[in-house]
C-alpha cells in the first residue's frame, strides 16, 4: 500500500515530468537546428518518463 506522502510525491513527479515535456516540445521548435535537435532527443526521454509515471499513478490508484 502506498503512503499518502508517496502518493503526493508521485503526483508531483508526474506533474513535473509533464511540464518538462511541454517545455521541451516548445524548445524543439527552435529556429536553431542544433538546439532543436538536442531538445528532440531530450523530449524522447522526458516523454517516456512522463508515460511511466502516469502508468504508475494509475496502477497505485486502482
MMTF fields as JSON, N, C-alpha, C and O atoms, coordinates in Angstrom:
{
  "mmtfVersion": "1.0.0",
  "mmtfProducer": "UNKNOWN",
  "numBonds": 247,
  "numAtoms": 248,
  "numGroups": 62,
  "numChains": 1,
  "numModels": 1,
  "chainsPerModel": [1],
  "groupsPerChain": [62],
  "chainIdList": ["A"],
  "bondAtomList": [4, 2, 8, 6, 12, 10, 16, 14, 20, 18, 24, 22, 28, 26, 32, 30, 36, 34, 40, 38, 44, 42, 48, 46, 52, 50, 56, 54, 60, 58, 64, 62, 68, 66, 72, 70, 76, 74, 80, 78, 84, 82, 88, 86, 92, 90, 96, 94, 100, 98, 104, 102, 108, 106, 112, 110, 116, 114, 120, 118, 124, 122, 128, 126, 132, 130, 136, 134, 140, 138, 144, 142, 148, 146, 152, 150, 156, 154, 160, 158, 164, 162, 168, 166, 172, 170, 176, 174, 180, 178, 184, 182, 188, 186, 192, 190, 196, 194, 200, 198, 204, 202, 208, 206, 212, 210, 216, 214, 220, 218, 224, 222, 228, 226, 232, 230, 236, 234, 240, 238, 244, 242],
  "bondOrderList": [1, 1, 1, 1, 1, 1, 1, 1, 1, 1, 1, 1, 1, 1, 1, 1, 1, 1, 1, 1, 1, 1, 1, 1, 1, 1, 1, 1, 1, 1, 1, 1, 1, 1, 1, 1, 1, 1, 1, 1, 1, 1, 1, 1, 1, 1, 1, 1, 1, 1, 1, 1, 1, 1, 1, 1, 1, 1, 1, 1, 1],
  "groupList": [{"groupName": "UNK", "atomNameList": ["N", "CA", "C", "O"], "elementList": ["N", "C", "C", "O"], "formalChargeList": [0, 0, 0, 0], "bondAtomList": [1, 0, 2, 1, 3, 2], "bondOrderList": [1, 1, 2], "singleLetterCode": "X", "chemCompType": "L-PEPTIDE LINKING"}],
  "groupTypeList": [0, 0, 0, 0, 0, 0, 0, 0, 0, 0, 0, 0, 0, 0, 0, 0, 0, 0, 0, 0, 0, 0, 0, 0, 0, 0, 0, 0, 0, 0, 0, 0, 0, 0, 0, 0, 0, 0, 0, 0, 0, 0, 0, 0, 0, 0, 0, 0, 0, 0, 0, 0, 0, 0, 0, 0, 0, 0, 0, 0, 0, 0],
  "groupIdList": [1, 2, 3, 4, 5, 6, 7, 8, 9, 10, 11, 12, 13, 14, 15, 16, 17, 18, 19, 20, 21, 22, 23, 24, 25, 26, 27, 28, 29, 30, 31, 32, 33, 34, 35, 36, 37, 38, 39, 40, 41, 42, 43, 44, 45, 46, 47, 48, 49, 50, 51, 52, 53, 54, 55, 56, 57, 58, 59, 60, 61, 62],
  "secStructList": [7, 7, 7, 2, 2, 2, 2, 2, 2, 2, 2, 2, 2, 2, 2, 2, 2, 2, 2, 2, 2, 2, 2, 2, 2, 2, 2, 6, 6, 7, 1, 1, 2, 2, 2, 2, 2, 2, 2, 2, 2, 2, 2, 2, 2, 2, 2, 2, 2, 2, 2, 2, 2, 2, 2, 2, 2, 2, 2, 2, 2, 7],
  "xCoordList": [0.849, 0.0, 0.886, 1.894, 0.498, 1.277, 0.848, -0.338, 1.823, 1.524, 1.038, 1.299, 0.34, -0.117, 1.052, 0.93, 2.167, 3.336, 3.899, 4.262, 3.97, 4.449, 3.506, 3.959, 2.216, 1.233, 1.397, 1.341, 1.596, 1.791, 3.075, 3.087, 4.141, 5.405, 5.287, 5.89, 4.528, 4.303, 3.537, 3.875, 2.523, 1.745, 2.634, 2.58, 3.444, 4.333, 5.366, 5.673, 5.899, 6.87, 6.215, 6.813, 4.998, 4.274, 3.994, 4.144, 3.594, 3.336, 4.62, 4.614, 5.709, 6.998, 7.451, 7.952, 7.274, 7.645, 6.79, 7.28, 5.533, 4.634, 5.053, 5.061, 5.395, 5.855, 7.159, 7.334, 8.073, 9.334, 9.094, 9.674, 8.246, 7.948, 7.325, 7.662, 6.433, 5.814, 6.864, 6.844, 7.773, 8.816, 9.766, 10.194, 10.09, 10.968, 10.288, 10.952, 8.965, 8.227, 8.368, 8.571, 8.261, 8.417, 9.839, 10.046, 10.807, 12.207, 12.57, 13.433, 11.923, 12.183, 11.778, 12.175, 11.001, 10.578, 11.499, 11.169, 12.65, 13.605, 14.079, 14.162, 14.383, 14.934, 16.378, 16.877, 17.034, 18.405, 18.359, 17.891, 18.823, 18.704, 19.424, 18.934, 20.574, 21.317, 20.522, 20.393, 20.0, 19.204, 17.936, 17.555, 17.292, 16.064, 16.344, 15.563, 17.449, 17.8, 18.077, 17.641, 18.793, 19.054, 17.75, 17.562, 16.863, 15.58, 14.751, 14.073, 14.794, 14.046, 14.569, 13.784, 15.884, 16.467, 16.019, 15.632, 16.077, 15.665, 14.166, 13.709, 13.398, 11.948, 11.573, 10.634, 12.297, 12.022, 12.14, 11.273, 13.21, 13.416, 12.359, 11.844, 12.045, 11.06, 9.674, 8.926, 9.328, 8.023, 7.913, 6.875, 8.99, 8.991, 8.819, 8.05, 9.53, 9.402, 7.987, 7.412, 7.434, 6.077, 5.064, 4.194, 5.189, 4.265, 4.413, 3.417, 5.64, 5.869, 5.278, 4.68, 5.445, 4.896, 3.367, 2.733, 2.776, 1.309, 0.791, -0.22, 1.498, 1.089, 1.197, 0.316, 2.275, 2.475, 1.38, 0.85, 1.051, -0.012, -1.336, -2.068, -1.633, -2.856, -2.842, -3.854, -1.692, -1.578, -1.783, -2.434, -1.243, -1.375, -2.727, -3.136, -3.418, -4.738, -5.828, -6.883, -5.568, -6.585, -6.699, -7.511],
  "yCoordList": [-1.19, 0.0, 1.243, 1.307, 2.202, 3.438, 4.43, 4.58, 5.089, 6.061, 7.362, 7.607, 8.187, 9.479, 10.354, 11.06, 10.311, 11.108, 10.585, 11.366, 9.249, 8.668, 9.019, 9.326, 8.977, 9.327, 10.784, 11.099, 11.66, 13.078, 13.28, 14.038, 12.61, 12.731, 12.176, 12.715, 11.117, 10.547, 11.517, 11.687, 12.145, 13.137, 14.319, 14.794, 14.791, 15.92, 15.547, 16.356, 14.343, 13.901, 13.819, 14.212, 13.314, 13.209, 14.592, 14.803, 15.521, 16.888, 17.551, 18.255, 17.321, 17.888, 17.342, 18.085, 16.04, 15.419, 15.973, 16.175, 16.211, 16.767, 18.19, 18.547, 18.988, 20.356, 20.342, 21.136, 19.45, 19.329, 18.962, 19.567, 17.976, 17.548, 18.701, 18.9, 19.45, 20.6, 21.635, 22.147, 21.938, 22.921, 22.423, 23.194, 21.139, 20.58, 20.555, 20.726, 20.341, 20.408, 21.799, 21.939, 22.807, 24.184, 24.434, 25.057, 23.954, 24.149, 23.405, 23.85, 22.29, 21.51, 22.272, 21.896, 23.325, 24.136, 25.339, 26.254, 25.325, 26.424, 26.601, 25.641, 27.833, 28.122, 27.625, 27.427, 27.429, 26.913, 25.392, 24.709, 24.847, 23.407, 22.545, 21.477, 23.002, 22.239, 22.169, 21.101, 23.298, 23.352, 22.526, 21.806, 22.627, 21.864, 20.364, 19.603, 19.936, 18.512, 17.997, 16.904, 18.774, 18.373, 18.286, 17.368, 19.237, 19.23, 18.013, 17.431, 17.621, 16.445, 15.196, 14.356, 15.074, 13.926, 13.881, 12.83, 15.024, 15.074, 14.859, 14.277, 15.328, 15.162, 13.681, 13.267, 12.892, 11.449, 10.842, 10.079, 11.183, 10.655, 11.192, 10.448, 12.463, 13.071, 12.486, 12.268, 12.232, 11.654, 10.235, 9.845, 9.476, 8.117, 8.148, 7.365, 9.043, 9.191, 9.615, 9.082, 10.561, 11.042, 9.893, 9.748, 9.088, 7.958, 6.917, 6.392, 6.624, 5.648, 6.141, 5.365, 7.418, 7.97, 7.968, 7.709, 8.25, 8.215, 6.796, 6.588, 5.81, 4.412, 4.012, 3.339, 4.427, 4.106, 4.753, 4.133, 5.985, 6.683, 5.928, 5.753, 5.489, 4.729, 3.408, 3.001, 2.743, 1.44, 1.545, 0.685, 2.574, 2.682, 3.275, 3.149, 3.914, 4.479, 3.423, 3.585, 2.346, 1.3, 0.41, -0.515],
  "zCoordList": [0.0, 0.0, 0.0, 0.704, -0.785, -0.911, 0.176, 0.47, 0.749, 1.796, 1.155, -0.022, 1.918, 1.366, 0.892, -0.109, 1.598, 1.195, -0.123, -1.003, -0.256, -1.517, -2.662, -3.764, -2.414, -3.443, -3.868, -5.057, -2.906, -3.214, -4.025, -4.995, -3.631, -4.364, -5.777, -6.706, -5.947, -7.267, -8.155, -9.326, -7.613, -8.371, -8.751, -9.886, -7.819, -8.112, -9.169, -10.044, -9.1, -10.101, -11.474, -12.476, -11.519, -12.782, -13.363, -14.567, -12.524, -12.973, -13.471, -14.481, -12.76, -13.164, -14.51, -15.354, -14.706, -15.977, -17.117, -18.228, -16.837, -17.846, -18.228, -19.406, -17.232, -17.505, -18.289, -19.213, -17.932, -18.647, -20.108, -21.009, -20.336, -21.709, -22.502, -23.669, -21.887, -22.576, -22.977, -24.096, -22.063, -22.352, -23.44, -24.299, -23.398, -24.425, -25.791, -26.813, -25.821, -27.093, -27.702, -28.908, -26.876, -27.353, -27.835, -28.876, -27.085, -27.441, -28.721, -29.477, -28.963, -30.181, -31.439, -32.542, -31.288, -32.424, -32.645, -33.4, -31.981, -32.09, -33.532, -34.298, -33.88, -35.197, -35.319, -36.426, -34.195, -34.181, -34.333, -33.422, -35.443, -35.685, -34.646, -34.28, -34.174, -33.168, -31.863, -31.264, -31.437, -30.214, -30.353, -29.43, -31.486, -31.722, -31.685, -31.114, -32.285, -32.295, -30.889, -30.528, -30.104, -28.717, -27.921, -27.122, -28.145, -27.437, -27.828, -26.981, -29.092, -29.537, -28.829, -28.387, -28.724, -28.031, -26.567, -26.056, -25.911, -24.506, -24.366, -23.382, -25.347, -25.322, -25.345, -24.665, -26.118, -26.153, -24.753, -24.326, -24.048, -22.702, -21.727, -20.892, -21.837, -20.944, -21.171, -20.217, -22.427, -22.751, -22.194, -21.66, -22.326, -21.771, -20.253, -19.695, -19.596, -18.146, -17.762, -16.813, -18.489, -18.225, -18.322, -17.464, -19.368, -19.543, -18.434, -17.937, -18.052, -16.978, -15.656, -14.911, -15.372, -14.133, -14.16, -13.137, -15.309, -15.418, -15.212, -14.541, -15.8, -15.606, -14.142, -13.606, -13.504, -12.088, -11.242, -10.32, -11.557, -10.827, -10.973, -9.999, -12.184, -12.429, -11.672, -11.1, -11.671, -11.013, -9.503, -8.91, -8.884, -7.434, -7.03, -5.875, -7.966, -7.672, -7.709, -7.096, -8.427, -8.592, -7.374, -7.36]
}
